[in-house]
Amino acid sequence: MEFKNVTVIKKANVYFDGKVTSRTVLFESGEKKTLGFMLKGDYEFGTSAEEIMEVIGGSMDIMLKDETAYKTYSEGESFVVPADSSYKIIVKEYADYCCSYIEK
């Protein structure tokens, strides 16, 4: 996948003592994505906008808010996280991802 005609914010978004990092990509249309990498660990994130998470490499186990079990997503798979929600992630080795923010 390749993005053209974008602006990349140089400063990284750093979470969980550097175990999760991402860079923000802004499109001329106003669309926003982040490209990130997660090291092995357990994480929890909250959302304000709806998010589409695409796994580019590795895998992650995801449990959305109000769910009781984790589901594994691997390279080439994606999942949707509703706006104003949260989700838990378990990364067993690493996860390379692209997050698209859906503003409504």
MMTF fields as JSON, N, C-alpha, C and O atoms, coordinates in Angstrom:
{
  "mmtfVersion": "1.0.0",
  "mmtfProducer": "UNKNOWN",
  "numBonds": 415,
  "numAtoms": 416,
  "numGroups": 104,
  "numChains": 1,
  "numModels": 1,
  "chainsPerModel": [1],
  "groupsPerChain": [104],
  "chainIdList": ["A"],
  "bondAtomList": [4, 2, 8, 6, 12, 10, 16, 14, 20, 18, 24, 22, 28, 26, 32, 30, 36, 34, 40, 38, 44, 42, 48, 46, 52, 50, 56, 54, 60, 58, 64, 62, 68, 66, 72, 70, 76, 74, 80, 78, 84, 82, 88, 86, 92, 90, 96, 94, 100, 98, 104, 102, 108, 106, 112, 110, 116, 114, 120, 118, 124, 122, 128, 126, 132, 130, 136, 134, 140, 138, 144, 142, 148, 146, 152, 150, 156, 154, 160, 158, 164, 162, 168, 166, 172, 170, 176, 174, 180, 178, 184, 182, 188, 186, 192, 190, 196, 194, 200, 198, 204, 202, 208, 206, 212, 210, 216, 214, 220, 218, 224, 222, 228, 226, 232, 230, 236, 234, 240, 238, 244, 242, 248, 246, 252, 250, 256, 254, 260, 258, 264, 262, 268, 266, 272, 270, 276, 274, 280, 278, 284, 282, 288, 286, 292, 290, 296, 294, 300, 298, 304, 302, 308, 306, 312, 310, 316, 314, 320, 318, 324, 322, 328, 326, 332, 330, 336, 334, 340, 338, 344, 342, 348, 346, 352, 350, 356, 354, 360, 358, 364, 362, 368, 366, 372, 370, 376, 374, 380, 378, 384, 382, 388, 386, 392, 390, 396, 394, 400, 398, 404, 402, 408, 406, 412, 410],
  "bondOrderList": [1, 1, 1, 1, 1, 1, 1, 1, 1, 1, 1, 1, 1, 1, 1, 1, 1, 1, 1, 1, 1, 1, 1, 1, 1, 1, 1, 1, 1, 1, 1, 1, 1, 1, 1, 1, 1, 1, 1, 1, 1, 1, 1, 1, 1, 1, 1, 1, 1, 1, 1, 1, 1, 1, 1, 1, 1, 1, 1, 1, 1, 1, 1, 1, 1, 1, 1, 1, 1, 1, 1, 1, 1, 1, 1, 1, 1, 1, 1, 1, 1, 1, 1, 1, 1, 1, 1, 1, 1, 1, 1, 1, 1, 1, 1, 1, 1, 1, 1, 1, 1, 1, 1],
  "groupList": [{"groupName": "MET", "atomNameList": ["N", "CA", "C", "O"], "elementList": ["N", "C", "C", "O"], "formalChargeList": [0, 0, 0, 0], "bondAtomList": [1, 0, 2, 1, 3, 2], "bondOrderList": [1, 1, 2], "singleLetterCode": "M", "chemCompType": "L-PEPTIDE LINKING"}, {"groupName": "GLU", "atomNameList": ["N", "CA", "C", "O"], "elementList": ["N", "C", "C", "O"], "formalChargeList": [0, 0, 0, 0], "bondAtomList": [1, 0, 2, 1, 3, 2], "bondOrderList": [1, 1, 2], "singleLetterCode": "E", "chemCompType": "L-PEPTIDE LINKING"}, {"groupName": "PHE", "atomNameList": ["N", "CA", "C", "O"], "elementList": ["N", "C", "C", "O"], "formalChargeList": [0, 0, 0, 0], "bondAtomList": [1, 0, 2, 1, 3, 2], "bondOrderList": [1, 1, 2], "singleLetterCode": "F", "chemCompType": "L-PEPTIDE LINKING"}, {"groupName": "LYS", "atomNameList": ["N", "CA", "C", "O"], "elementList": ["N", "C", "C", "O"], "formalChargeList": [0, 0, 0, 0], "bondAtomList": [1, 0, 2, 1, 3, 2], "bondOrderList": [1, 1, 2], "singleLetterCode": "K", "chemCompType": "L-PEPTIDE LINKING"}, {"groupName": "ASN", "atomNameList": ["N", "CA", "C", "O"], "elementList": ["N", "C", "C", "O"], "formalChargeList": [0, 0, 0, 0], "bondAtomList": [1, 0, 2, 1, 3, 2], "bondOrderList": [1, 1, 2], "singleLetterCode": "N", "chemCompType": "L-PEPTIDE LINKING"}, {"groupName": "VAL", "atomNameList": ["N", "CA", "C", "O"], "elementList": ["N", "C", "C", "O"], "formalChargeList": [0, 0, 0, 0], "bondAtomList": [1, 0, 2, 1, 3, 2], "bondOrderList": [1, 1, 2], "singleLetterCode": "V", "chemCompType": "L-PEPTIDE LINKING"}, {"groupName": "THR", "atomNameList": ["N", "CA", "C", "O"], "elementList": ["N", "C", "C", "O"], "formalChargeList": [0, 0, 0, 0], "bondAtomList": [1, 0, 2, 1, 3, 2], "bondOrderList": [1, 1, 2], "singleLetterCode": "T", "chemCompType": "L-PEPTIDE LINKING"}, {"groupName": "ILE", "atomNameList": ["N", "CA", "C", "O"], "elementList": ["N", "C", "C", "O"], "formalChargeList": [0, 0, 0, 0], "bondAtomList": [1, 0, 2, 1, 3, 2], "bondOrderList": [1, 1, 2], "singleLetterCode": "I", "chemCompType": "L-PEPTIDE LINKING"}, {"groupName": "ALA", "atomNameList": ["N", "CA", "C", "O"], "elementList": ["N", "C", "C", "O"], "formalChargeList": [0, 0, 0, 0], "bondAtomList": [1, 0, 2, 1, 3, 2], "bondOrderList": [1, 1, 2], "singleLetterCode": "A", "chemCompType": "L-PEPTIDE LINKING"}, {"groupName": "TYR", "atomNameList": ["N", "CA", "C", "O"], "elementList": ["N", "C", "C", "O"], "formalChargeList": [0, 0, 0, 0], "bondAtomList": [1, 0, 2, 1, 3, 2], "bondOrderList": [1, 1, 2], "singleLetterCode": "Y", "chemCompType": "L-PEPTIDE LINKING"}, {"groupName": "ASP", "atomNameList": ["N", "CA", "C", "O"], "elementList": ["N", "C", "C", "O"], "formalChargeList": [0, 0, 0, 0], "bondAtomList": [1, 0, 2, 1, 3, 2], "bondOrderList": [1, 1, 2], "singleLetterCode": "D", "chemCompType": "L-PEPTIDE LINKING"}, {"groupName": "GLY", "atomNameList": ["N", "CA", "C", "O"], "elementList": ["N", "C", "C", "O"], "formalChargeList": [0, 0, 0, 0], "bondAtomList": [1, 0, 2, 1, 3, 2], "bondOrderList": [1, 1, 2], "singleLetterCode": "G", "chemCompType": "PEPTIDE LINKING"}, {"groupName": "SER", "atomNameList": ["N", "CA", "C", "O"], "elementList": ["N", "C", "C", "O"], "formalChargeList": [0, 0, 0, 0], "bondAtomList": [1, 0, 2, 1, 3, 2], "bondOrderList": [1, 1, 2], "singleLetterCode": "S", "chemCompType": "L-PEPTIDE LINKING"}, {"groupName": "ARG", "atomNameList": ["N", "CA", "C", "O"], "elementList": ["N", "C", "C", "O"], "formalChargeList": [0, 0, 0, 0], "bondAtomList": [1, 0, 2, 1, 3, 2], "bondOrderList": [1, 1, 2], "singleLetterCode": "R", "chemCompType": "L-PEPTIDE LINKING"}, {"groupName": "LEU", "atomNameList": ["N", "CA", "C", "O"], "elementList": ["N", "C", "C", "O"], "formalChargeList": [0, 0, 0, 0], "bondAtomList": [1, 0, 2, 1, 3, 2], "bondOrderList": [1, 1, 2], "singleLetterCode": "L", "chemCompType": "L-PEPTIDE LINKING"}, {"groupName": "PRO", "atomNameList": ["N", "CA", "C", "O"], "elementList": ["N", "C", "C", "O"], "formalChargeList": [0, 0, 0, 0], "bondAtomList": [1, 0, 2, 1, 3, 2], "bondOrderList": [1, 1, 2], "singleLetterCode": "P", "chemCompType": "L-PEPTIDE LINKING"}, {"groupName": "CYS", "atomNameList": ["N", "CA", "C", "O"], "elementList": ["N", "C", "C", "O"], "formalChargeList": [0, 0, 0, 0], "bondAtomList": [1, 0, 2, 1, 3, 2], "bondOrderList": [1, 1, 2], "singleLetterCode": "C", "chemCompType": "L-PEPTIDE LINKING"}],
  "groupTypeList": [0, 1, 2, 3, 4, 5, 6, 5, 7, 3, 3, 8, 4, 5, 9, 2, 10, 11, 3, 5, 6, 12, 13, 6, 5, 14, 2, 1, 12, 11, 1, 3, 3, 6, 14, 11, 2, 0, 14, 3, 11, 10, 9, 1, 2, 11, 6, 12, 8, 1, 1, 7, 0, 1, 5, 7, 11, 11, 12, 0, 10, 7, 0, 14, 3, 10, 1, 6, 8, 9, 3, 6, 9, 12, 1, 11, 1, 12, 2, 5, 5, 15, 8, 10, 12, 12, 9, 3, 7, 7, 5, 3, 1, 9, 8, 10, 9, 16, 16, 12, 9, 7, 1, 3],
  "groupIdList": [1, 2, 3, 4, 5, 6, 7, 8, 9, 10, 11, 12, 13, 14, 15, 16, 17, 18, 19, 20, 21, 22, 23, 24, 25, 26, 27, 28, 29, 30, 31, 32, 33, 34, 35, 36, 37, 38, 39, 40, 41, 42, 43, 44, 45, 46, 47, 48, 49, 50, 51, 52, 53, 54, 55, 56, 57, 58, 59, 60, 61, 62, 63, 64, 65, 66, 67, 68, 69, 70, 71, 72, 73, 74, 75, 76, 77, 78, 79, 80, 81, 82, 83, 84, 85, 86, 87, 88, 89, 90, 91, 92, 93, 94, 95, 96, 97, 98, 99, 100, 101, 102, 103, 104],
  "secStructList": [7, 7, 7, 7, 1, 3, 3, 3, 7, 1, 1, 7, 3, 3, 3, 4, 4, 4, 6, 3, 3, 3, 3, 3, 3, 3, 3, 6, 6, 1, 7, 3, 3, 3, 3, 3, 3, 3, 3, 3, 3, 3, 3, 3, 3, 3, 7, 1, 1, 3, 3, 3, 3, 3, 3, 3, 3, 3, 3, 3, 3, 3, 3, 3, 6, 6, 7, 7, 1, 7, 3, 3, 3, 3, 6, 6, 7, 3, 3, 3, 3, 7, 6, 6, 7, 3, 3, 3, 3, 3, 3, 3, 3, 3, 3, 3, 3, 3, 3, 3, 3, 3, 7, 7],
  "xCoordList": [0.85, 0.0, 0.889, 1.951, 0.448, 1.203, 0.232, -0.861, 0.635, -0.163, 0.536, 1.757, -0.218, 0.353, -0.26, -1.393, 0.5, 0.025, -0.489, -1.629, 0.357, -0.021, 0.969, 2.057, 0.569, 1.442, 1.668, 0.712, 2.909, 3.237, 3.746, 4.656, 3.155, 3.615, 4.887, 4.843, 5.997, 7.274, 7.332, 7.897, 6.751, 6.825, 5.964, 4.795, 6.539, 5.823, 4.827, 5.018, 3.757, 2.841, 3.418, 3.569, 3.74, 4.405, 3.537, 3.133, 3.258, 2.41, 3.104, 4.007, 2.668, 3.12, 4.645, 5.216, 5.288, 6.748, 7.484, 8.539, 6.928, 7.582, 7.287, 7.822, 6.451, 6.126, 5.132, 4.998, 4.437, 3.517, 3.86, 3.872, 4.14, 4.418, 3.659, 3.352, 3.363, 2.708, 3.072, 3.557, 2.829, 2.988, 1.658, 0.968, 1.303, 0.039, 0.237, 1.184, -0.692, -0.693, -1.972, -3.069, -1.84, -2.987, -3.135, -2.159, -4.36, -4.647, -5.27, -5.87, -5.128, -5.704, -7.213, -7.771, -7.875, -9.323, -9.747, -10.935, -8.773, -9.08, -9.034, -9.112, -8.907, -8.82, -7.548, -6.527, -7.628, -6.492, -6.274, -7.224, -5.01, -4.63, -3.396, -2.685, -3.154, -1.877, -1.268, -1.968, 0.047, 0.818, 1.631, 2.386, 1.471, 2.125, 2.683, 2.502, 3.373, 4.023, 3.878, 4.076, 3.529, 3.382, 4.335, 4.416, 5.041, 5.864, 5.009, 3.874, 5.543, 4.862, 4.335, 5.06, 3.052, 2.467, 0.957, 0.344, 0.36, -1.09, -1.402, -0.765, -2.386, -2.701, -4.209, -4.982, -4.609, -6.018, -6.071, -5.371, -6.92, -7.086, -8.544, -9.441, -8.781, -10.112, -10.237, -9.238, -11.457, -11.688, -12.618, -13.472, -12.447, -13.434, -14.158, -15.386, -13.399, -13.995, -14.006, -13.276, -14.824, -14.79, -13.425, -12.874, -12.881, -11.57, -11.635, -12.316, -10.926, -10.722, -9.25, -8.373, -8.987, -7.615, -7.263, -7.915, -6.227, -5.751, -4.401, -3.484, -4.281, -3.026, -2.155, -2.515, -1.016, -0.11, 0.922, 1.362, 1.302, 2.266, 2.088, 1.604, 2.477, 2.307, 0.852, 0.081, 0.482, -0.906, -1.215, -0.32, -2.505, -2.954, -4.26, -5.111, -4.406, -5.654, -6.451, -5.939, -7.709, -8.533, -9.784, -10.424, -10.133, -11.425, -12.044, -11.554, -13.132, -13.85, -14.628, -14.924, -14.958, -15.763, -17.049, -17.632, -17.487, -18.709, -18.595, -19.585, -17.424, -17.22, -16.525, -15.927, -16.6, -16.041, -14.886, -14.299, -14.551, -13.471, -12.616, -13.085, -11.374, -10.455, -10.59, -10.915, -10.338, -10.295, -8.961, -8.54, -8.298, -6.998, -7.156, -7.915, -6.419, -6.363, -4.909, -4.005, -4.698, -3.357, -3.197, -4.134, -1.992, -1.667, -2.748, -3.168, -3.187, -4.216, -5.635, -6.57, -5.819, -7.16, -7.362, -6.4, -8.627, -8.948, -10.182, -10.922, -10.396, -11.569, -11.968, -11.174, -13.216, -13.767, -14.003, -14.539, -13.596, -13.86, -14.827, -14.533, -15.98, -16.952, -16.412, -15.481, -17.012, -16.678, -17.055, -17.944, -16.375, -16.655, -16.679, -17.61, -15.664, -15.582, -14.164, -13.379, -13.851, -12.501, -12.267, -13.199, -10.999, -10.665, -9.355, -8.493, -9.223, -8.008, -7.251, -7.845, -5.926, -5.056, -4.002, -3.399, -3.796, -2.658, -1.805, -2.279, -0.54, 0.409, 1.402, 2.083, 1.48, 2.345, 3.771, 4.708, 3.952, 5.289, 5.454, 6.211, 4.744, 4.722, 3.482, 2.866, 3.118, 2.008, 2.331, 2.635, 2.26, 2.426, 1.021, 0.317, 0.598, -0.805, -1.008, -0.143, -2.188, -2.673, -4.056, -4.94, -4.24, -5.529, -6.136, -5.52, -7.346, -8.088, -9.177, -9.926, -9.266, -10.256, -11.435, -11.26, -12.632, -13.851, -14.632, -15.266, -14.586, -15.321, -16.7, -16.825, -17.717, -19.098, -19.75, -20.905],
  "yCoordList": [-1.177, 0.0, 1.233, 1.257, 2.217, 3.463, 4.63, 4.577, 5.687, 6.901, 7.978, 8.116, 8.741, 9.831, 11.158, 11.208, 12.225, 13.58, 13.702, 14.106, 13.351, 13.404, 14.266, 14.586, 14.626, 15.284, 14.315, 13.741, 14.127, 13.244, 14.104, 14.916, 13.918, 14.613, 13.898, 12.706, 14.601, 13.967, 13.416, 12.347, 14.142, 13.721, 12.478, 12.45, 11.472, 10.217, 10.365, 11.154, 9.579, 9.371, 8.179, 7.101, 8.352, 7.304, 6.947, 7.82, 5.656, 5.169, 4.012, 3.378, 3.752, 2.586, 2.47, 1.447, 3.555, 3.589, 3.223, 2.59, 3.622, 3.393, 2.056, 1.761, 1.246, -0.06, 0.045, -0.882, 1.176, 1.441, 2.823, 3.807, 2.89, 4.174, 4.277, 3.267, 5.492, 5.704, 7.077, 7.941, 7.259, 8.542, 8.895, 8.024, 10.154, 10.622, 11.026, 11.732, 10.556, 10.859, 11.628, 11.149, 12.824, 13.66, 13.744, 13.973, 13.558, 13.571, 14.907, 15.586, 15.282, 16.53, 16.584, 17.666, 15.432, 15.348, 15.616, 15.782, 15.658, 15.825, 14.509, 14.492, 13.409, 12.088, 12.001, 12.606, 11.227, 11.06, 9.579, 8.831, 9.162, 7.795, 7.851, 8.855, 6.762, 6.607, 5.29, 4.296, 5.299, 4.092, 3.811, 4.664, 2.588, 2.329, 0.94, 0.068, 0.759, -0.496, -0.755, 0.145, -1.997, -2.397, -3.544, -4.517, -3.421, -4.508, -5.423, -5.083, -6.556, -7.524, -6.836, -6.09, -7.096, -6.513, -6.51, -6.914, -6.043, -5.902, -4.41, -3.668, -3.98, -2.553, -2.338, -3.244, -1.133, -0.741, 0.687, 1.574, 0.888, 2.199, 2.62, 1.778, 3.923, 4.489, 5.179, 5.582, 5.308, 5.969, 7.154, 7.163, 8.149, 9.227, 9.085, 9.163, 8.874, 8.618, 7.112, 6.362, 6.685, 5.294, 5.023, 5.888, 3.83, 3.48, 2.17, 1.227, 2.129, 0.88, 0.531, 1.266, -0.581, -1.021, -2.14, -3.183, -1.91, -2.897, -3.428, -2.652, -4.737, -5.35, -5.519, -6.248, -4.844, -4.882, -5.996, -6.591, -6.274, -7.332, -7.831, -7.101, -9.075, -9.658, -9.965, -10.254, -9.899, -10.169, -9.509, -9.108, -9.408, -8.867, -9.542, -9.818, -9.803, -10.333, -9.142, -8.337, -9.029, -7.863, -8.268, -9.264, -7.492, -7.632, -6.242, -5.352, -6.078, -4.807, -4.639, -5.615, -3.401, -3.093, -3.915, -4.076, -4.425, -5.219, -6.623, -7.354, -7.017, -8.396, -9.154, -8.544, -10.478, -11.286, -12.173, -12.88, -12.144, -12.994, -12.221, -11.295, -12.625, -12.035, -12.742, -13.928, -12.003, -12.55, -12.135, -10.987, -13.071, -12.795, -12.24, -12.766, -11.16, -10.557, -10.597, -10.186, -11.094, -11.247, -10.394, -9.726, -10.423, -9.643, -9.754, -10.849, -8.588, -8.539, -8.468, -8.289, -8.604, -8.54, -7.181, -6.48, -6.819, -5.549, -5.705, -6.682, -4.734, -4.717, -3.27, -2.348, -3.09, -1.756, -1.579, -2.463, -0.431, -0.06, 1.112, 2.135, 0.985, 2.082, 3.354, 3.308, 4.474, 5.751, 5.701, 4.95, 6.502, 6.606, 5.236, 4.908, 4.453, 3.086, 2.816, 3.74, 1.545, 1.144, -0.282, -1.001, -0.669, -2.042, -2.433, -1.593, -3.74, -4.278, -5.052, -5.685, -4.982, -5.626, -6.449, -5.992, -7.673, -8.474, -8.722, -9.276, -8.305, -8.552, -9.584, -9.354, -10.723, -11.81, -11.7, -12.15, -11.103, -10.892, -9.433, -8.689, -9.023, -7.631, -7.427, -8.39, -6.169, -5.828, -4.517, -3.51, -4.549, -3.382, -3.044, -3.93, -1.786, -1.489, -0.139, 0.737, -0.005, 1.255, 1.497, 0.648, 2.643, 2.999, 4.159, 5.215, 3.95, 4.989, 5.524, 4.752, 6.842, 7.49, 7.93, 8.629, 7.523, 7.827, 8.888, 8.597, 10.107, 11.211, 11.284, 11.293, 11.335, 11.396, 12.691, 12.92],
  "zCoordList": [0.0, 0.0, 0.0, 0.623, -0.688, -0.794, -0.714, -1.278, -0.011, 0.062, -0.747, -0.668, -1.523, -2.321, -1.896, -1.417, -2.076, -1.767, -0.338, -0.111, 0.618, 2.023, 2.803, 2.323, 3.999, 4.952, 6.102, 6.622, 6.502, 7.617, 8.77, 8.599, 9.93, 11.133, 11.611, 11.916, 11.678, 12.002, 13.423, 13.656, 14.366, 15.765, 15.982, 15.597, 16.591, 16.841, 17.981, 18.907, 17.884, 19.003, 19.763, 19.188, 21.037, 21.809, 23.015, 23.783, 23.168, 24.254, 24.971, 24.426, 26.192, 26.95, 26.974, 26.598, 27.429, 27.583, 26.3, 26.342, 25.162, 23.88, 23.23, 22.161, 23.848, 23.271, 22.119, 21.321, 22.036, 20.927, 20.377, 21.117, 19.072, 18.438, 17.125, 16.492, 16.727, 15.433, 14.895, 15.626, 13.609, 12.93, 12.286, 11.757, 12.33, 11.765, 10.315, 9.968, 9.466, 8.041, 7.733, 8.022, 7.145, 6.811, 5.297, 4.582, 4.811, 3.383, 2.988, 3.822, 1.722, 1.221, 1.449, 1.625, 1.448, 1.636, 3.077, 3.354, 4.002, 5.416, 6.174, 7.402, 5.447, 6.074, 6.913, 6.585, 8.013, 8.916, 9.173, 9.405, 9.13, 9.457, 10.343, 10.379, 11.054, 11.731, 11.289, 11.096, 11.133, 10.84, 12.083, 12.55, 12.629, 13.893, 14.046, 13.196, 15.164, 15.484, 16.977, 17.794, 17.33, 18.729, 19.037, 18.288, 20.13, 20.629, 21.503, 21.84, 21.861, 22.716, 23.973, 24.631, 24.308, 25.51, 25.468, 24.48, 26.569, 26.714, 26.785, 27.533, 25.999, 25.898, 25.902, 25.59, 26.257, 26.143, 25.619, 26.109, 24.609, 23.99, 24.022, 23.979, 24.098, 23.972, 22.618, 22.022, 22.142, 20.86, 21.035, 21.922, 20.185, 20.096, 18.763, 18.711, 17.678, 16.359, 16.107, 16.755, 15.178, 14.744, 14.111, 13.43, 14.332, 13.808, 13.034, 13.436, 11.933, 11.205, 11.378, 10.923, 12.029, 12.281, 11.311, 11.285, 10.517, 9.546, 10.014, 10.285, 10.108, 10.515, 9.271, 8.347, 9.254, 8.105, 8.27, 7.286, 9.508, 9.798, 11.209, 12.074, 11.454, 12.781, 13.056, 12.141, 14.324, 14.709, 16.04, 16.784, 16.319, 17.6, 17.995, 17.15, 19.282, 19.83, 20.345, 21.123, 19.912, 20.207, 20.966, 20.631, 21.992, 22.659, 22.72, 23.415, 21.976, 21.975, 23.266, 23.956, 23.589, 24.772, 24.712, 23.64, 25.835, 25.98, 25.382, 25.363, 24.897, 24.469, 25.59, 26.477, 25.555, 26.635, 26.191, 27.01, 24.896, 24.399, 23.391, 22.729, 23.298, 22.329, 20.982, 20.923, 19.904, 18.555, 17.942, 18.081, 17.265, 16.663, 15.258, 14.444, 14.991, 13.665, 13.208, 13.936, 11.998, 11.449, 10.209, 9.772, 9.642, 8.455, 7.381, 7.006, 6.896, 5.857, 6.385, 5.605, 7.682, 8.28, 8.942, 9.257, 9.148, 9.795, 10.667, 10.549, 11.54, 12.408, 12.65, 12.465, 13.069, 13.311, 14.804, 15.472, 15.311, 16.698, 16.669, 16.05, 17.329, 17.319, 17.983, 18.787, 17.629, 18.269, 19.75, 20.15, 20.545, 21.987, 22.65, 23.386, 22.387, 22.894, 23.376, 23.584, 23.548, 23.923, 23.449, 23.092, 23.457, 23.1, 23.762, 24.021, 24.034, 24.627, 23.552, 22.68, 23.64, 22.664, 23.403, 24.375, 22.918, 23.352, 22.114, 21.122, 22.182, 21.107, 21.627, 22.626, 20.943, 21.412, 20.879, 21.538, 19.688, 19.146, 18.733, 19.357, 17.677, 17.235, 16.383, 15.926, 16.172, 15.283, 14.582, 15.222, 13.265, 12.411, 11.92, 11.435, 12.034, 11.742, 11.071, 11.1, 10.466, 9.918, 10.51, 10.4, 11.13, 11.732, 10.951, 10.808, 10.45, 9.738, 10.65, 11.25, 10.756, 11.616, 10.764, 9.766, 11.157, 10.406, 11.163, 12.177, 10.674, 11.292, 10.646, 9.422, 11.476, 10.944, 11.302, 10.943]
}
